[in-house]
Amino acid sequence: FRNLLYQDASYFDNPAHAPGKLITRLASDAPNIKAVVDARMLQVIYALSAIVACIVIAFIYCWQVAILGTSLILLLAFVMIGLAYKISIMNIEQIKNDEAGRIAIEIIENVKTIQLLTRCDMFFDHYETASKQQKRSELKKGMIEAINYSITQSFMYFMMCFTYAVGIRVIYQGDKSSDDTFKGIIAMMLGAVAVMNSAQYFPEFVKAKTAAGMLFNIIYRKPRTGDLMEGDRPEIRGNILFENVKFSYPQRPLQPIMKGLQWTALR
């Protein structure tokens, strides 16, 4: 918020940086980042540690089962990364096109004028249309998150099916004893349980990643007019003369609002 206060005027002239959108970002992005700094992150670290330990144990007792189980875990990881990338793109697009929050804030700020002009129904229709568009976007994200949840929560049963199939073959051929083979199978199944326990936080982490990116873009953006805390502050003496000054906003360079301005400041 401090960095927003120091931005140049052209920053707020951009429709993407309307006050309503900026307020929505400040109000929603910070709580979304909470997913990566609370107990949920700890649970994910526990799960990753358990997966690594289970893979090592499986390789010690039965490398055939371990290779298959590790391949399944890597395949699931690639699927989750792809789904996360898709949801991140949708989150960014939704943030850019978030008109419902901006319209609501502007309506509330100017509610007296809207009532006096008897345009309440028109502005309500605008808000309803923007809300429905956001709802459709959320439903699309919900479908992707549902696919991820169904895959991860049933992953243990896929792991059980494939590892037992390979384990039975290994025992039948006499490559490993039944004791070592079942130890490898149980290790990979425990790794699948760790995946199931950590995957439930997938939507929160994707949302936190997008929110963190938007907030850090605001935090690290440098004003075009320079940093007001840096540079010299010389003592100015004398008169200032402006001759034939022209000015237009950066978003509308072909529409000047000042032409031929001339004035003098005397001291």
C-alpha positions as CSV (number, residue, x, y, z in Angstrom):
1,F,0.0,0.0,0.0
2,R,2.9,2.3,0.7
3,N,4.3,1.7,-2.7
4,L,0.9,2.4,-4.3
5,L,0.9,5.8,-2.6
6,Y,4.2,6.7,-4.3
7,Q,3.2,5.7,-7.8
8,D,3.0,8.3,-10.6
9,A,-0.4,9.6,-11.8
10,S,-0.2,7.7,-15.1
11,Y,-0.3,4.4,-13.1
12,F,-3.8,5.1,-11.9
13,D,-4.9,6.4,-15.3
14,N,-4.5,2.8,-16.6
15,P,-7.9,1.0,-16.4
16,A,-6.1,-2.1,-15.2
17,H,-5.1,-0.1,-12.1
18,A,-8.5,1.3,-11.2
19,P,-9.1,2.0,-7.5
20,G,-11.7,-0.7,-7.2
21,K,-9.3,-3.3,-8.7
22,L,-6.4,-2.2,-6.5
23,I,-8.6,-2.3,-3.3
24,T,-9.8,-5.8,-4.3
25,R,-6.2,-7.0,-4.7
26,L,-5.1,-5.6,-1.3
27,A,-8.2,-7.2,0.4
28,S,-8.0,-10.6,-1.2
29,D,-4.4,-11.4,-2.2
30,A,-2.9,-11.1,1.3
31,P,-5.2,-13.6,2.9
32,N,-4.7,-16.0,-0.1
33,I,-0.9,-16.1,0.6
34,K,-1.6,-17.4,4.1
35,A,-1.7,-21.0,2.7
36,V,2.1,-21.0,2.3
37,V,3.0,-19.7,5.7
38,D,0.7,-21.7,8.1
39,A,0.3,-25.4,9.0
40,R,-0.7,-26.4,5.5
41,M,2.9,-25.8,4.3
42,L,4.1,-27.9,7.2
43,Q,1.8,-30.8,6.2
44,V,3.1,-30.6,2.6
45,I,6.7,-30.7,3.9
46,Y,5.9,-33.8,6.0
47,A,4.3,-35.5,3.0
48,L,7.3,-34.8,0.7
49,S,9.7,-36.1,3.3
50,A,7.5,-39.3,3.7
51,I,7.4,-39.8,-0.1
52,V,11.2,-39.6,-0.3
53,A,11.7,-42.0,2.6
54,C,9.2,-44.5,1.2
55,I,10.9,-44.5,-2.2
56,V,14.3,-45.1,-0.6
57,I,12.9,-48.0,1.5
58,A,11.2,-49.5,-1.5
59,F,14.5,-49.4,-3.5
60,I,16.3,-51.1,-0.7
61,Y,13.9,-54.1,-0.5
62,C,12.5,-54.4,-4.1
63,W,13.8,-52.2,-6.8
64,Q,11.3,-53.5,-9.4
65,V,8.4,-52.3,-7.4
66,A,10.2,-49.1,-6.5
67,I,10.8,-48.1,-10.1
68,L,7.2,-48.6,-11.0
69,G,5.9,-46.7,-7.9
70,T,8.4,-43.8,-8.5
71,S,7.3,-43.6,-12.1
72,L,3.6,-43.4,-11.1
73,I,4.5,-40.6,-8.5
74,L,6.4,-38.7,-11.2
75,L,3.5,-39.1,-13.7
76,L,1.1,-37.7,-11.0
77,A,3.5,-34.8,-10.3
78,F,3.6,-33.8,-14.0
79,V,-0.2,-34.0,-14.2
80,M,-0.5,-31.8,-11.1
81,I,2.0,-29.3,-12.4
82,G,0.0,-29.1,-15.7
83,L,-3.2,-28.5,-13.9
84,A,-1.6,-25.9,-11.6
85,Y,-0.2,-24.0,-14.6
86,K,-3.7,-24.0,-16.2
87,I,-5.3,-22.7,-13.0
88,S,-2.6,-20.1,-12.6
89,I,-3.4,-18.7,-16.1
90,M,-7.1,-18.7,-15.3
91,N,-6.5,-16.9,-12.0
92,I,-4.4,-14.2,-13.8
93,E,-7.1,-13.7,-16.4
94,Q,-9.8,-13.5,-13.8
95,I,-7.8,-10.9,-11.9
96,K,-7.3,-8.8,-15.0
97,N,-11.0,-9.1,-15.9
98,D,-12.4,-8.7,-12.3
99,E,-15.0,-6.0,-13.0
100,A,-17.4,-7.1,-10.3
101,G,-15.3,-5.8,-7.4
102,R,-14.5,-2.5,-9.2
103,I,-18.1,-1.9,-10.1
104,A,-19.3,-2.6,-6.6
105,I,-16.8,-0.2,-5.0
106,E,-17.5,2.6,-7.5
107,I,-21.3,2.2,-7.1
108,I,-21.1,2.4,-3.3
109,E,-18.8,5.5,-3.5
110,N,-21.3,7.2,-5.8
111,V,-24.5,5.7,-4.5
112,K,-26.2,9.1,-3.7
113,T,-25.6,10.3,-7.3
114,I,-26.9,7.0,-8.7
115,Q,-30.1,7.2,-6.6
116,L,-30.7,10.9,-7.6
117,L,-30.4,10.0,-11.2
118,T,-32.6,6.9,-10.7
119,R,-30.1,4.6,-12.4
120,C,-30.0,1.9,-9.7
121,D,-31.4,-0.8,-12.0
122,M,-28.8,-0.1,-14.7
123,F,-25.8,-0.3,-12.4
124,F,-27.3,-3.4,-10.7
125,D,-27.5,-5.0,-14.2
126,H,-23.8,-4.1,-14.8
127,Y,-22.8,-5.7,-11.5
128,E,-24.9,-8.8,-12.1
129,T,-23.4,-9.3,-15.6
130,A,-19.8,-9.0,-14.2
131,S,-20.6,-11.3,-11.3
132,K,-22.0,-14.0,-13.7
133,Q,-18.8,-13.8,-15.8
134,Q,-16.7,-14.3,-12.7
135,K,-19.0,-17.2,-11.6
136,R,-18.4,-18.9,-14.9
137,S,-14.6,-18.6,-14.5
138,E,-14.8,-20.0,-11.0
139,L,-16.9,-23.0,-12.3
140,K,-14.2,-23.7,-14.9
141,K,-11.5,-23.7,-12.2
142,G,-13.7,-25.9,-10.0
143,M,-13.9,-28.5,-12.7
144,I,-10.1,-28.6,-13.0
145,E,-9.7,-28.8,-9.2
146,A,-12.2,-31.6,-9.1
147,I,-10.2,-33.6,-11.6
148,N,-7.1,-33.1,-9.6
149,Y,-8.9,-34.1,-6.4
150,S,-10.4,-37.3,-7.9
151,I,-7.0,-38.3,-9.4
152,T,-5.0,-37.7,-6.2
153,Q,-7.5,-39.3,-3.8
154,S,-7.7,-42.5,-5.9
155,F,-4.0,-42.6,-6.5
156,M,-3.4,-45.1,-3.7
157,Y,-5.7,-47.6,-5.4
158,F,-3.8,-47.3,-8.7
159,M,-0.6,-47.7,-6.8
160,M,-1.9,-50.8,-5.1
161,C,-3.1,-52.3,-8.3
162,F,0.2,-51.9,-10.3
163,T,2.6,-52.6,-7.5
164,Y,0.8,-55.8,-6.5
165,A,0.8,-56.9,-10.2
166,V,4.5,-56.4,-10.5
167,G,5.2,-57.8,-7.0
168,I,3.3,-61.0,-7.8
169,R,5.4,-61.4,-10.9
170,V,8.6,-60.8,-9.0
171,I,7.7,-63.4,-6.4
172,Y,6.7,-65.9,-9.0
173,Q,10.0,-65.6,-10.9
174,G,11.9,-65.8,-7.6
175,D,13.8,-62.5,-8.1
176,K,12.9,-61.4,-4.6
177,S,11.5,-63.0,-1.5
178,S,7.8,-62.4,-0.7
179,D,8.9,-60.7,2.5
180,D,11.1,-58.1,0.7
181,T,8.5,-57.6,-2.1
182,F,5.7,-56.9,0.3
183,K,7.9,-54.4,2.2
184,G,8.5,-52.6,-1.0
185,I,4.8,-52.6,-1.9
186,I,3.8,-51.3,1.5
187,A,6.4,-48.5,1.3
188,M,5.1,-47.3,-2.0
189,M,1.5,-47.5,-0.7
190,L,2.5,-45.3,2.2
191,G,4.0,-42.9,-0.2
192,A,0.7,-42.8,-2.1
193,V,-1.1,-42.0,1.2
194,A,1.3,-39.1,1.7
195,V,0.4,-37.8,-1.8
196,M,-3.3,-38.1,-0.9
197,N,-2.8,-36.1,2.3
198,S,-0.9,-33.3,0.7
199,A,-2.8,-33.0,-2.5
200,Q,-5.9,-31.6,-0.7
201,Y,-4.0,-28.3,-0.3
202,F,-3.4,-28.0,-4.1
203,P,-6.0,-25.3,-4.8
204,E,-4.8,-23.1,-1.9
205,F,-1.2,-23.3,-3.0
206,V,-2.1,-22.4,-6.6
207,K,-4.1,-19.5,-5.4
208,A,-1.3,-18.4,-3.1
209,K,1.2,-18.5,-6.0
210,T,-0.9,-16.2,-8.2
211,A,-1.7,-13.8,-5.3
212,A,2.0,-13.6,-4.3
213,G,2.9,-12.7,-7.9
214,M,0.4,-9.9,-8.1
215,L,1.4,-8.5,-4.7
216,F,5.1,-8.5,-5.5
217,N,4.5,-6.8,-8.8
218,I,2.9,-4.0,-6.8
219,I,5.6,-4.0,-4.2
220,Y,8.6,-3.9,-6.6
221,R,7.1,-1.5,-9.2
222,K,9.2,1.6,-9.5
223,P,7.4,4.9,-10.3
224,R,8.3,6.5,-13.6
225,T,8.9,9.7,-11.8
226,G,11.7,8.1,-9.8
227,D,12.1,7.3,-6.1
228,L,11.2,10.3,-4.0
229,M,13.5,9.1,-1.2
230,E,16.5,9.3,-3.5
231,G,18.3,12.2,-5.2
232,D,19.3,15.7,-4.2
233,R,17.0,18.4,-2.8
234,P,18.6,21.6,-4.0
235,E,17.5,24.9,-2.8
236,I,15.6,26.7,-5.6
237,R,15.8,30.5,-5.9
238,G,14.4,32.8,-8.5
239,N,11.4,32.9,-10.8
240,I,9.9,30.0,-12.8
241,L,8.5,30.6,-16.3
242,F,6.4,28.2,-18.2
243,E,6.0,28.8,-22.0
244,N,3.8,26.9,-24.4
245,V,3.3,23.9,-22.1
246,K,1.5,20.8,-23.5
247,F,0.3,17.9,-21.5
248,S,-1.6,14.6,-22.2
249,Y,-2.0,11.5,-20.1
250,P,0.1,8.4,-21.1
251,Q,-3.0,6.3,-21.8
252,R,-4.3,9.0,-24.2
253,P,-1.3,10.6,-25.8
254,L,-3.4,11.9,-28.8
255,Q,-5.8,13.7,-26.5
256,P,-3.9,16.6,-24.9
257,I,-5.7,18.4,-22.0
258,M,-3.3,21.4,-22.0
259,K,-2.2,23.4,-25.0
260,G,-0.1,26.5,-25.0
261,L,-0.1,27.0,-21.2
262,Q,2.0,30.0,-20.1
263,W,2.4,31.3,-16.6
264,T,5.1,32.7,-14.3
265,A,5.8,32.0,-10.6
266,L,7.5,34.9,-8.9
267,R,9.3,34.8,-5.7
